[in-house]
Amino acid sequence: MKKTLSKKLNRIRRHKRVRAKVLGADKRPRVSVFKSNRHIFVQFIDDKSGKTILSSKIVSGKKSKIKGTKTEKAMKIGETLAEKAKEIGVKAIVFDRGGFKYHGRIKAVADGLRKGGIKF
C-alpha cells in the first residue's frame, strides 16, 4: 500500500511542476489528460476564465461505442476532439500530460490531436 501511495504522490508532484509552467488561453487552450486503469479523460481548458471549452472521456468495456484496445480508443478520441476543436476555432493547444509519462495512451491522445490538425 505504501508503494502505491508514493506512486500517486509522485504523479501529483510531477503534475504540479508541469502546471507551474503550462497555462492555457482562449485561442490556445490547455489540453489536460487524466488516465485511470479503465478510463481516460481529456479536457480543453481556458485557464484565464477558468472554464472547460471541450471535454470527452473514454468509457471502458461494453459501454464504449469506440472499438479496439485502450490505446486505439485514446487515438480515436484525440482525432474526434481535434475535429470538434476546429469547429469552435481552436488551432493550437498547450498539452498537459497530468504528471503521467508521455507514452502509451497519453501519447496516443496527443498523436490523435496532431493527426486531426491541431498544433502543439
Phi and psi in radians as a Rosetta constraint file:
Dihedral C 1 N 2 CA 2 C 2 CIRCULARHARMONIC -1.109 0.35
Dihedral N 2 CA 2 C 2 N 3 CIRCULARHARMONIC -0.680 0.35
Dihedral C 2 N 3 CA 3 C 3 CIRCULARHARMONIC -1.130 0.35
Dihedral N 3 CA 3 C 3 N 4 CIRCULARHARMONIC -0.699 0.35
Dihedral C 3 N 4 CA 4 C 4 CIRCULARHARMONIC -1.098 0.35
Dihedral N 4 CA 4 C 4 N 5 CIRCULARHARMONIC -0.762 0.35
Dihedral C 4 N 5 CA 5 C 5 CIRCULARHARMONIC -1.091 0.35
Dihedral N 5 CA 5 C 5 N 6 CIRCULARHARMONIC -0.732 0.35
Dihedral C 5 N 6 CA 6 C 6 CIRCULARHARMONIC -1.210 0.35
Dihedral N 6 CA 6 C 6 N 7 CIRCULARHARMONIC -0.565 0.35
Dihedral C 6 N 7 CA 7 C 7 CIRCULARHARMONIC -1.081 0.35
Dihedral N 7 CA 7 C 7 N 8 CIRCULARHARMONIC -0.778 0.35
Dihedral C 7 N 8 CA 8 C 8 CIRCULARHARMONIC -1.139 0.35
Dihedral N 8 CA 8 C 8 N 9 CIRCULARHARMONIC -0.761 0.35
Dihedral C 8 N 9 CA 9 C 9 CIRCULARHARMONIC -1.112 0.35
Dihedral N 9 CA 9 C 9 N 10 CIRCULARHARMONIC -0.675 0.35
Dihedral C 9 N 10 CA 10 C 10 CIRCULARHARMONIC -1.101 0.35
Dihedral N 10 CA 10 C 10 N 11 CIRCULARHARMONIC -0.713 0.35
Dihedral C 10 N 11 CA 11 C 11 CIRCULARHARMONIC -1.121 0.35
Dihedral N 11 CA 11 C 11 N 12 CIRCULARHARMONIC -0.719 0.35
Dihedral C 11 N 12 CA 12 C 12 CIRCULARHARMONIC -1.127 0.35
Dihedral N 12 CA 12 C 12 N 13 CIRCULARHARMONIC -0.693 0.35
Dihedral C 12 N 13 CA 13 C 13 CIRCULARHARMONIC -1.106 0.35
Dihedral N 13 CA 13 C 13 N 14 CIRCULARHARMONIC -0.759 0.35
Dihedral C 13 N 14 CA 14 C 14 CIRCULARHARMONIC -1.081 0.35
Dihedral N 14 CA 14 C 14 N 15 CIRCULARHARMONIC -0.705 0.35
Dihedral C 14 N 15 CA 15 C 15 CIRCULARHARMONIC -1.116 0.35
Dihedral N 15 CA 15 C 15 N 16 CIRCULARHARMONIC -0.712 0.35
Dihedral C 15 N 16 CA 16 C 16 CIRCULARHARMONIC -1.078 0.35
Dihedral N 16 CA 16 C 16 N 17 CIRCULARHARMONIC -0.671 0.35
Dihedral C 16 N 17 CA 17 C 17 CIRCULARHARMONIC -1.123 0.35
Dihedral N 17 CA 17 C 17 N 18 CIRCULARHARMONIC -0.741 0.35
Dihedral C 17 N 18 CA 18 C 18 CIRCULARHARMONIC -1.141 0.35
Dihedral N 18 CA 18 C 18 N 19 CIRCULARHARMONIC -0.789 0.35
Dihedral C 18 N 19 CA 19 C 19 CIRCULARHARMONIC -1.140 0.35
Dihedral N 19 CA 19 C 19 N 20 CIRCULARHARMONIC -0.424 0.35
Dihedral C 19 N 20 CA 20 C 20 CIRCULARHARMONIC -1.166 0.35
Dihedral N 20 CA 20 C 20 N 21 CIRCULARHARMONIC -0.435 0.35
Dihedral C 20 N 21 CA 21 C 21 CIRCULARHARMONIC -1.833 0.35
Dihedral N 21 CA 21 C 21 N 22 CIRCULARHARMONIC -0.436 0.35
Dihedral C 21 N 22 CA 22 C 22 CIRCULARHARMONIC -1.733 0.35
Dihedral N 22 CA 22 C 22 N 23 CIRCULARHARMONIC 2.238 0.35
Dihedral C 22 N 23 CA 23 C 23 CIRCULARHARMONIC -2.410 0.35
Dihedral N 23 CA 23 C 23 N 24 CIRCULARHARMONIC 2.255 0.35
Dihedral C 23 N 24 CA 24 C 24 CIRCULARHARMONIC -1.675 0.35
Dihedral N 24 CA 24 C 24 N 25 CIRCULARHARMONIC 2.661 0.35
Dihedral C 24 N 25 CA 25 C 25 CIRCULARHARMONIC -2.293 0.35
Dihedral N 25 CA 25 C 25 N 26 CIRCULARHARMONIC -3.054 0.35
Dihedral C 25 N 26 CA 26 C 26 CIRCULARHARMONIC -1.120 0.35
Dihedral N 26 CA 26 C 26 N 27 CIRCULARHARMONIC -0.888 0.35
Dihedral C 26 N 27 CA 27 C 27 CIRCULARHARMONIC -1.435 0.35
Dihedral N 27 CA 27 C 27 N 28 CIRCULARHARMONIC -0.390 0.35
Dihedral C 27 N 28 CA 28 C 28 CIRCULARHARMONIC -2.326 0.35
Dihedral N 28 CA 28 C 28 N 29 CIRCULARHARMONIC 1.391 0.35
Dihedral C 28 N 29 CA 29 C 29 CIRCULARHARMONIC -1.280 0.35
Dihedral N 29 CA 29 C 29 N 30 CIRCULARHARMONIC 2.823 0.35
Dihedral C 29 N 30 CA 30 C 30 CIRCULARHARMONIC -1.512 0.35
Dihedral N 30 CA 30 C 30 N 31 CIRCULARHARMONIC 2.306 0.35
Dihedral C 30 N 31 CA 31 C 31 CIRCULARHARMONIC -1.801 0.35
Dihedral N 31 CA 31 C 31 N 32 CIRCULARHARMONIC 1.914 0.35
Dihedral C 31 N 32 CA 32 C 32 CIRCULARHARMONIC -1.701 0.35
Dihedral N 32 CA 32 C 32 N 33 CIRCULARHARMONIC 2.308 0.35
Dihedral C 32 N 33 CA 33 C 33 CIRCULARHARMONIC -2.106 0.35
Dihedral N 33 CA 33 C 33 N 34 CIRCULARHARMONIC 2.275 0.35
Dihedral C 33 N 34 CA 34 C 34 CIRCULARHARMONIC -2.217 0.35
Dihedral N 34 CA 34 C 34 N 35 CIRCULARHARMONIC 2.344 0.35
Dihedral C 34 N 35 CA 35 C 35 CIRCULARHARMONIC -2.203 0.35
Dihedral N 35 CA 35 C 35 N 36 CIRCULARHARMONIC 2.480 0.35
Dihedral C 35 N 36 CA 36 C 36 CIRCULARHARMONIC -2.042 0.35
Dihedral N 36 CA 36 C 36 N 37 CIRCULARHARMONIC -3.027 0.35
Dihedral C 36 N 37 CA 37 C 37 CIRCULARHARMONIC -1.148 0.35
Dihedral N 37 CA 37 C 37 N 38 CIRCULARHARMONIC -0.547 0.35
Dihedral C 37 N 38 CA 38 C 38 CIRCULARHARMONIC -1.822 0.35
Dihedral N 38 CA 38 C 38 N 39 CIRCULARHARMONIC -0.614 0.35
Dihedral C 38 N 39 CA 39 C 39 CIRCULARHARMONIC -2.084 0.35
Dihedral N 39 CA 39 C 39 N 40 CIRCULARHARMONIC 2.879 0.35
Dihedral C 39 N 40 CA 40 C 40 CIRCULARHARMONIC -2.427 0.35
Dihedral N 40 CA 40 C 40 N 41 CIRCULARHARMONIC 2.326 0.35
Dihedral C 40 N 41 CA 41 C 41 CIRCULARHARMONIC -2.075 0.35
Dihedral N 41 CA 41 C 41 N 42 CIRCULARHARMONIC 2.329 0.35
Dihedral C 41 N 42 CA 42 C 42 CIRCULARHARMONIC -2.254 0.35
Dihedral N 42 CA 42 C 42 N 43 CIRCULARHARMONIC 2.300 0.35
Dihedral C 42 N 43 CA 43 C 43 CIRCULARHARMONIC -2.331 0.35
Dihedral N 43 CA 43 C 43 N 44 CIRCULARHARMONIC 2.436 0.35
Dihedral C 43 N 44 CA 44 C 44 CIRCULARHARMONIC -1.689 0.35
Dihedral N 44 CA 44 C 44 N 45 CIRCULARHARMONIC 2.063 0.35
Dihedral C 44 N 45 CA 45 C 45 CIRCULARHARMONIC -2.140 0.35
Dihedral N 45 CA 45 C 45 N 46 CIRCULARHARMONIC 2.321 0.35
Dihedral C 45 N 46 CA 46 C 46 CIRCULARHARMONIC -1.682 0.35
Dihedral N 46 CA 46 C 46 N 47 CIRCULARHARMONIC 1.852 0.35
Dihedral C 46 N 47 CA 47 C 47 CIRCULARHARMONIC -1.270 0.35
Dihedral N 47 CA 47 C 47 N 48 CIRCULARHARMONIC -0.434 0.35
Dihedral C 47 N 48 CA 48 C 48 CIRCULARHARMONIC -1.199 0.35
Dihedral N 48 CA 48 C 48 N 49 CIRCULARHARMONIC -0.727 0.35
Dihedral C 48 N 49 CA 49 C 49 CIRCULARHARMONIC -1.646 0.35
Dihedral N 49 CA 49 C 49 N 50 CIRCULARHARMONIC -0.224 0.35
Dihedral C 49 N 50 CA 50 C 50 CIRCULARHARMONIC 1.293 0.35
Dihedral N 50 CA 50 C 50 N 51 CIRCULARHARMONIC 0.523 0.35
Dihedral C 50 N 51 CA 51 C 51 CIRCULARHARMONIC -2.074 0.35
Dihedral N 51 CA 51 C 51 N 52 CIRCULARHARMONIC 2.600 0.35
Dihedral C 51 N 52 CA 52 C 52 CIRCULARHARMONIC -1.539 0.35
Dihedral N 52 CA 52 C 52 N 53 CIRCULARHARMONIC 2.180 0.35
Dihedral C 52 N 53 CA 53 C 53 CIRCULARHARMONIC -1.476 0.35
Dihedral N 53 CA 53 C 53 N 54 CIRCULARHARMONIC -0.884 0.35
Dihedral C 53 N 54 CA 54 C 54 CIRCULARHARMONIC -2.360 0.35
Dihedral N 54 CA 54 C 54 N 55 CIRCULARHARMONIC 2.651 0.35
Dihedral C 54 N 55 CA 55 C 55 CIRCULARHARMONIC -2.639 0.35
Dihedral N 55 CA 55 C 55 N 56 CIRCULARHARMONIC 2.725 0.35
Dihedral C 55 N 56 CA 56 C 56 CIRCULARHARMONIC -2.768 0.35
Dihedral N 56 CA 56 C 56 N 57 CIRCULARHARMONIC 2.766 0.35
Dihedral C 56 N 57 CA 57 C 57 CIRCULARHARMONIC -2.535 0.35
Dihedral N 57 CA 57 C 57 N 58 CIRCULARHARMONIC 2.657 0.35
Dihedral C 57 N 58 CA 58 C 58 CIRCULARHARMONIC -1.761 0.35
Dihedral N 58 CA 58 C 58 N 59 CIRCULARHARMONIC 2.145 0.35
Dihedral C 58 N 59 CA 59 C 59 CIRCULARHARMONIC -1.675 0.35
Dihedral N 59 CA 59 C 59 N 60 CIRCULARHARMONIC 2.425 0.35
Dihedral C 59 N 60 CA 60 C 60 CIRCULARHARMONIC -1.266 0.35
Dihedral N 60 CA 60 C 60 N 61 CIRCULARHARMONIC 2.860 0.35
Dihedral C 60 N 61 CA 61 C 61 CIRCULARHARMONIC 1.106 0.35
Dihedral N 61 CA 61 C 61 N 62 CIRCULARHARMONIC -2.382 0.35
Dihedral C 61 N 62 CA 62 C 62 CIRCULARHARMONIC -1.305 0.35
Dihedral N 62 CA 62 C 62 N 63 CIRCULARHARMONIC -0.334 0.35
Dihedral C 62 N 63 CA 63 C 63 CIRCULARHARMONIC -1.314 0.35
Dihedral N 63 CA 63 C 63 N 64 CIRCULARHARMONIC -0.398 0.35
Dihedral C 63 N 64 CA 64 C 64 CIRCULARHARMONIC -1.366 0.35
Dihedral N 64 CA 64 C 64 N 65 CIRCULARHARMONIC 2.416 0.35
Dihedral C 64 N 65 CA 65 C 65 CIRCULARHARMONIC -1.463 0.35
Dihedral N 65 CA 65 C 65 N 66 CIRCULARHARMONIC -0.378 0.35
Dihedral C 65 N 66 CA 66 C 66 CIRCULARHARMONIC -1.471 0.35
Dihedral N 66 CA 66 C 66 N 67 CIRCULARHARMONIC 2.263 0.35
Dihedral C 66 N 67 CA 67 C 67 CIRCULARHARMONIC -1.771 0.35
Dihedral N 67 CA 67 C 67 N 68 CIRCULARHARMONIC 2.716 0.35
Dihedral C 67 N 68 CA 68 C 68 CIRCULARHARMONIC 2.179 0.35
Dihedral N 68 CA 68 C 68 N 69 CIRCULARHARMONIC -3.005 0.35
Dihedral C 68 N 69 CA 69 C 69 CIRCULARHARMONIC -1.314 0.35
Dihedral N 69 CA 69 C 69 N 70 CIRCULARHARMONIC 2.980 0.35
Dihedral C 69 N 70 CA 70 C 70 CIRCULARHARMONIC -1.078 0.35
Dihedral N 70 CA 70 C 70 N 71 CIRCULARHARMONIC -0.642 0.35
Dihedral C 70 N 71 CA 71 C 71 CIRCULARHARMONIC -1.199 0.35
Dihedral N 71 CA 71 C 71 N 72 CIRCULARHARMONIC -0.717 0.35
Dihedral C 71 N 72 CA 72 C 72 CIRCULARHARMONIC -1.127 0.35
Dihedral N 72 CA 72 C 72 N 73 CIRCULARHARMONIC -0.674 0.35
Dihedral C 72 N 73 CA 73 C 73 CIRCULARHARMONIC -1.110 0.35
Dihedral N 73 CA 73 C 73 N 74 CIRCULARHARMONIC -0.691 0.35
Dihedral C 73 N 74 CA 74 C 74 CIRCULARHARMONIC -1.102 0.35
Dihedral N 74 CA 74 C 74 N 75 CIRCULARHARMONIC -0.697 0.35
Dihedral C 74 N 75 CA 75 C 75 CIRCULARHARMONIC -1.105 0.35
Dihedral N 75 CA 75 C 75 N 76 CIRCULARHARMONIC -0.775 0.35
Dihedral C 75 N 76 CA 76 C 76 CIRCULARHARMONIC -1.170 0.35
Dihedral N 76 CA 76 C 76 N 77 CIRCULARHARMONIC -0.651 0.35
Dihedral C 76 N 77 CA 77 C 77 CIRCULARHARMONIC -1.173 0.35
Dihedral N 77 CA 77 C 77 N 78 CIRCULARHARMONIC -0.605 0.35
Dihedral C 77 N 78 CA 78 C 78 CIRCULARHARMONIC -1.111 0.35
Dihedral N 78 CA 78 C 78 N 79 CIRCULARHARMONIC -0.750 0.35
Dihedral C 78 N 79 CA 79 C 79 CIRCULARHARMONIC -1.131 0.35
Dihedral N 79 CA 79 C 79 N 80 CIRCULARHARMONIC -0.744 0.35
Dihedral C 79 N 80 CA 80 C 80 CIRCULARHARMONIC -1.095 0.35
Dihedral N 80 CA 80 C 80 N 81 CIRCULARHARMONIC -0.774 0.35
Dihedral C 80 N 81 CA 81 C 81 CIRCULARHARMONIC -1.167 0.35
Dihedral N 81 CA 81 C 81 N 82 CIRCULARHARMONIC -0.583 0.35
Dihedral C 81 N 82 CA 82 C 82 CIRCULARHARMONIC -1.092 0.35
Dihedral N 82 CA 82 C 82 N 83 CIRCULARHARMONIC -0.713 0.35
Dihedral C 82 N 83 CA 83 C 83 CIRCULARHARMONIC -1.128 0.35
Dihedral N 83 CA 83 C 83 N 84 CIRCULARHARMONIC -0.766 0.35
Dihedral C 83 N 84 CA 84 C 84 CIRCULARHARMONIC -1.128 0.35
Dihedral N 84 CA 84 C 84 N 85 CIRCULARHARMONIC -0.665 0.35
Dihedral C 84 N 85 CA 85 C 85 CIRCULARHARMONIC -1.145 0.35
Dihedral N 85 CA 85 C 85 N 86 CIRCULARHARMONIC -0.694 0.35
Dihedral C 85 N 86 CA 86 C 86 CIRCULARHARMONIC -1.105 0.35
Dihedral N 86 CA 86 C 86 N 87 CIRCULARHARMONIC -0.618 0.35
Dihedral C 86 N 87 CA 87 C 87 CIRCULARHARMONIC -1.110 0.35
Dihedral N 87 CA 87 C 87 N 88 CIRCULARHARMONIC -0.603 0.35
Dihedral C 87 N 88 CA 88 C 88 CIRCULARHARMONIC -1.619 0.35
Dihedral N 88 CA 88 C 88 N 89 CIRCULARHARMONIC 0.053 0.35
Dihedral C 88 N 89 CA 89 C 89 CIRCULARHARMONIC 1.668 0.35
Dihedral N 89 CA 89 C 89 N 90 CIRCULARHARMONIC 0.282 0.35
Dihedral C 89 N 90 CA 90 C 90 CIRCULARHARMONIC -1.614 0.35
Dihedral N 90 CA 90 C 90 N 91 CIRCULARHARMONIC 2.137 0.35
Dihedral C 90 N 91 CA 91 C 91 CIRCULARHARMONIC -1.979 0.35
Dihedral N 91 CA 91 C 91 N 92 CIRCULARHARMONIC -0.382 0.35
Dihedral C 91 N 92 CA 92 C 92 CIRCULARHARMONIC -2.356 0.35
Dihedral N 92 CA 92 C 92 N 93 CIRCULARHARMONIC 2.604 0.35
Dihedral C 92 N 93 CA 93 C 93 CIRCULARHARMONIC -2.399 0.35
Dihedral N 93 CA 93 C 93 N 94 CIRCULARHARMONIC 2.942 0.35
Dihedral C 93 N 94 CA 94 C 94 CIRCULARHARMONIC -2.007 0.35
Dihedral N 94 CA 94 C 94 N 95 CIRCULARHARMONIC 2.195 0.35
Dihedral C 94 N 95 CA 95 C 95 CIRCULARHARMONIC -1.636 0.35
Dihedral N 95 CA 95 C 95 N 96 CIRCULARHARMONIC 2.190 0.35
Dihedral C 95 N 96 CA 96 C 96 CIRCULARHARMONIC -1.995 0.35
Dihedral N 96 CA 96 C 96 N 97 CIRCULARHARMONIC 1.878 0.35
Dihedral C 96 N 97 CA 97 C 97 CIRCULARHARMONIC -1.402 0.35
Dihedral N 97 CA 97 C 97 N 98 CIRCULARHARMONIC -0.040 0.35
Dihedral C 97 N 98 CA 98 C 98 CIRCULARHARMONIC 1.214 0.35
Dihedral N 98 CA 98 C 98 N 99 CIRCULARHARMONIC 0.448 0.35
Dihedral C 98 N 99 CA 99 C 99 CIRCULARHARMONIC 1.493 0.35
Dihedral N 99 CA 99 C 99 N 100 CIRCULARHARMONIC -0.041 0.35
Dihedral C 99 N 100 CA 100 C 100 CIRCULARHARMONIC -1.513 0.35
Dihedral N 100 CA 100 C 100 N 101 CIRCULARHARMONIC 2.721 0.35
Dihedral C 100 N 101 CA 101 C 101 CIRCULARHARMONIC -1.136 0.35
Dihedral N 101 CA 101 C 101 N 102 CIRCULARHARMONIC 2.571 0.35
Dihedral C 101 N 102 CA 102 C 102 CIRCULARHARMONIC -1.494 0.35
Dihedral N 102 CA 102 C 102 N 103 CIRCULARHARMONIC 1.320 0.35
Dihedral C 102 N 103 CA 103 C 103 CIRCULARHARMONIC -2.789 0.35
Dihedral N 103 CA 103 C 103 N 104 CIRCULARHARMONIC 2.994 0.35
Dihedral C 103 N 104 CA 104 C 104 CIRCULARHARMONIC 1.135 0.35
Dihedral N 104 CA 104 C 104 N 105 CIRCULARHARMONIC -2.256 0.35
Dihedral C 104 N 105 CA 105 C 105 CIRCULARHARMONIC -1.189 0.35
Dihedral N 105 CA 105 C 105 N 106 CIRCULARHARMONIC -0.586 0.35
Dihedral C 105 N 106 CA 106 C 106 CIRCULARHARMONIC -1.120 0.35
Dihedral N 106 CA 106 C 106 N 107 CIRCULARHARMONIC -0.785 0.35
Dihedral C 106 N 107 CA 107 C 107 CIRCULARHARMONIC -1.158 0.35
Dihedral N 107 CA 107 C 107 N 108 CIRCULARHARMONIC -0.632 0.35
Dihedral C 107 N 108 CA 108 C 108 CIRCULARHARMONIC -1.114 0.35
Dihedral N 108 CA 108 C 108 N 109 CIRCULARHARMONIC -0.692 0.35
Dihedral C 108 N 109 CA 109 C 109 CIRCULARHARMONIC -1.096 0.35
Dihedral N 109 CA 109 C 109 N 110 CIRCULARHARMONIC -0.794 0.35
Dihedral C 109 N 110 CA 110 C 110 CIRCULARHARMONIC -1.091 0.35
Dihedral N 110 CA 110 C 110 N 111 CIRCULARHARMONIC -0.739 0.35
Dihedral C 110 N 111 CA 111 C 111 CIRCULARHARMONIC -1.131 0.35
Dihedral N 111 CA 111 C 111 N 112 CIRCULARHARMONIC -0.666 0.35
Dihedral C 111 N 112 CA 112 C 112 CIRCULARHARMONIC -1.116 0.35
Dihedral N 112 CA 112 C 112 N 113 CIRCULARHARMONIC -0.698 0.35
Dihedral C 112 N 113 CA 113 C 113 CIRCULARHARMONIC -1.128 0.35
Dihedral N 113 CA 113 C 113 N 114 CIRCULARHARMONIC -0.743 0.35
Dihedral C 113 N 114 CA 114 C 114 CIRCULARHARMONIC -1.115 0.35
Dihedral N 114 CA 114 C 114 N 115 CIRCULARHARMONIC -0.745 0.35
Dihedral C 114 N 115 CA 115 C 115 CIRCULARHARMONIC -1.085 0.35
Dihedral N 115 CA 115 C 115 N 116 CIRCULARHARMONIC -0.561 0.35
Dihedral C 115 N 116 CA 116 C 116 CIRCULARHARMONIC -1.347 0.35
Dihedral N 116 CA 116 C 116 N 117 CIRCULARHARMONIC -0.115 0.35
Dihedral C 116 N 117 CA 117 C 117 CIRCULARHARMONIC 1.758 0.35
Dihedral N 117 CA 117 C 117 N 118 CIRCULARHARMONIC 0.280 0.35
Dihedral C 117 N 118 CA 118 C 118 CIRCULARHARMONIC -1.579 0.35
Dihedral N 118 CA 118 C 118 N 119 CIRCULARHARMONIC 2.378 0.35
Dihedral C 118 N 119 CA 119 C 119 CIRCULARHARMONIC -1.600 0.35
Dihedral N 119 CA 119 C 119 N 120 CIRCULARHARMONIC 2.501 0.35
